């Protein structure tokens, strides 16, 4: 059996770098008894700890989020891309 691996473009292979003060968005998923709730959240990066970022919500609460889940605030986040696709508006 032969396994083929798809080519990865340079854009997919690079990881974005964030620094303290950057405005970011990410998707939060909450699970209910019979449903899922997807929400797009906005926050500001407080600090980066390896593959985790500490972000601050507008209400002042700090939360740890994986850096791979973050998107710059001026770009489409994962939830928007899932619903509308990659095409530019």
Backbone torsions as a table, in degrees:
resi	resn	phi	psi	omega
1	UNK	NA	132.9	-178.3
2	UNK	-108.8	134.5	179.9
3	UNK	-106.7	128.7	177.3
4	UNK	-105.9	136.1	177.8
5	UNK	-107.9	132.5	179.9
6	UNK	-69.1	149.3	177.1
7	UNK	-71.6	143.6	179.5
8	UNK	-108.1	126.9	179.5
9	UNK	-74.2	163.6	-179.8
10	UNK	-61.5	-34.4	-179.5
11	UNK	-65.6	-41.0	-179.7
12	UNK	-72.9	-28.5	-174.3
13	UNK	-80.9	-21.9	-177.4
14	UNK	-88.1	144.5	176.4
15	UNK	-104.9	133.1	179.7
16	UNK	-66.8	145.9	175.5
17	UNK	-107.1	133.4	179.2
18	UNK	-117.9	154.5	176.4
19	UNK	-133.7	165.2	-179.4
20	UNK	-56.4	135.0	179.5
21	UNK	98.3	-13.7	179.3
22	UNK	-68.7	138.4	174.2
23	UNK	-85.8	129.5	-176.6
24	UNK	-134.9	163.4	171.2
25	UNK	-128.0	158.6	176.0
26	UNK	-157.8	163.2	-178.8
27	UNK	-101.8	129.6	177.5
28	UNK	-107.0	134.9	-179.9
29	UNK	-117.2	125.3	175.3
30	UNK	-117.8	136.9	-177.8
31	UNK	-106.8	127.8	174.5
32	UNK	-101.0	-171.2	-179.4
33	UNK	-61.6	-43.7	-176.9
34	UNK	-129.3	17.4	-175.3
35	UNK	-154.3	168.9	173.1
36	UNK	-122.0	145.3	178.1
37	UNK	-122.5	118.3	178.7
38	UNK	-103.4	128.2	-178.5
39	UNK	-132.2	137.6	175.0
40	UNK	-90.3	125.3	-177.8
41	UNK	-113.3	146.0	174.9
42	UNK	-112.3	142.3	-179.0
43	UNK	-157.3	175.1	176.7
44	UNK	-120.9	133.6	179.4
45	UNK	-69.0	128.9	176.6
46	UNK	-94.4	-47.6	175.9
47	UNK	-162.3	161.5	179.8
48	UNK	-111.3	129.6	178.4
49	UNK	-123.4	82.7	-178.0
50	UNK	69.3	-116.6	-179.4
51	UNK	-94.2	7.5	-179.5
52	UNK	-118.9	142.0	176.1
53	UNK	-116.8	138.3	171.5
54	UNK	-92.5	119.3	-179.2
55	UNK	-117.8	153.0	-179.1
56	UNK	-114.4	123.5	173.8
57	UNK	-69.8	168.1	178.2
58	UNK	-63.0	-26.4	179.8
59	UNK	-82.7	0.7	175.6
60	UNK	98.1	-9.3	179.5
61	UNK	-74.5	138.5	177.1
62	UNK	-99.3	139.1	-178.4
63	UNK	-138.4	144.7	176.2
64	UNK	-91.3	127.5	-179.2
65	UNK	-131.5	143.0	174.7
66	UNK	-63.9	136.5	179.9
67	UNK	-60.1	-34.5	-179.7
68	UNK	-65.6	-18.2	179.2
69	UNK	-89.6	-8.7	-177.1
70	UNK	-87.0	148.4	175.5
71	UNK	-133.8	138.6	175.2
72	UNK	-55.7	144.5	-174.4
73	UNK	-60.9	-26.6	-178.0
74	UNK	-89.1	5.9	177.6
75	UNK	-116.1	163.4	177.3
76	UNK	-69.0	134.4	178.8
77	UNK	-88.3	178.9	-175.5
78	UNK	-61.0	-38.2	-179.1
79	UNK	-66.9	-43.9	178.9
80	UNK	-64.4	-42.5	179.2
81	UNK	-65.4	-36.0	179.4
82	UNK	-67.2	-37.9	-177.4
83	UNK	-83.5	-39.5	-172.7
84	UNK	-109.4	-13.2	-178.9
85	UNK	89.7	-176.5	-175.5
86	UNK	-84.9	-14.8	-176.1
87	UNK	-60.1	142.1	-179.5
88	UNK	-75.7	151.6	-177.6
89	UNK	-84.4	NA	NA
